[in-house]
Amino acid sequence: MQIKEIPDPQRRSMICNDILRALPDWFGVEQSIVDYVNQARGLPFYAAFDGSQPVGFLAIKVHNRYTAEVCVMGVLPRYHRQGIGKALMEAAERYCRGNGQEYLSVKTLDGSADYEPYARTRSFYYKMGFVPLEVFPLFWDEDNPCLFLVKHLL
C-alpha cells in the first residue's frame, strides 16, 4: 500500500466519487456524494493505492490557522481493517502539523442513531485518538444526529 498526495483536482473528484459509490452503507444519499465530490476538488487530498488502483482516500478541510477537519474519507470494503484508514489519517495529521494546525476534527453519525456501520466508524476515530465534544441532533437531520470529535495534534 502506498499513500500519495493527489494534486490534480479532477483526479481527486474521480477517486472520491468511485470510492464513495462503493460504500452505500456510509454514503447512500446521492446529493451528499455529489457535494463531497465537488468539495474534494479543492481540498488537500491523500489516496491509498494498491498498485495503481486507488483503494482509499481522505480530504482535509482547513478552517483556520488552528483547526482542520477530516471532510470526507473512505476505504473500499475489501480493504477495511488493513491499516489503510490509519495510514491516511497519519498523512492528514502530518499535513496539519506541517501547516501549524493544532486540532483536527471530524463529524460522524452519533451512536444514538444505532446504525452498526457507523459504530465501526466511531471506533476507528476513537482508536485514532479523537474524543467526542458534542452531539448536534439536527446538524444533518433528525434521523442523523451529528457527533463532533476532535484530536489535539501538538
Stockholm file with secondary structure:
# STOCKHOLM 1.0

chainA/1-154         MQIKEIPDPQRRSMICNDILRALPDWFGVEQSIVDYVNQARGLPFYAAFDGSQPVGFLAIKVHNRYTAEVCVMGVLPRYHRQGIGKALMEAAERYCRGNGQEYLSVKTLDGSADYEPYARTRSFYYKMGFVPLEVFPLFWDEDNPCLFLVKHLL
#=GR chainA/1-154 SS CEEEECCCHHHHHHHHHHHHHTCTTTCCCHHHHHHHHHHHTTSCEEEEEETTEEEEEEEEEECSSSEEEEEEEEECGGGTTSSHHHHHHHHHHHHHHHTTCCEEEEEEECGGGCCHHHHHHHHHHHHTTCEEEEEEEEEEETTEEEEEEEEECC
#=GC SS_cons         CEEEECCCHHHHHHHHHHHHHTCTTTCCCHHHHHHHHHHHTTSCEEEEEETTEEEEEEEEEECSSSEEEEEEEEECGGGTTSSHHHHHHHHHHHHHHHTTCCEEEEEEECGGGCCHHHHHHHHHHHHTTCEEEEEEEEEEETTEEEEEEEEECC
//
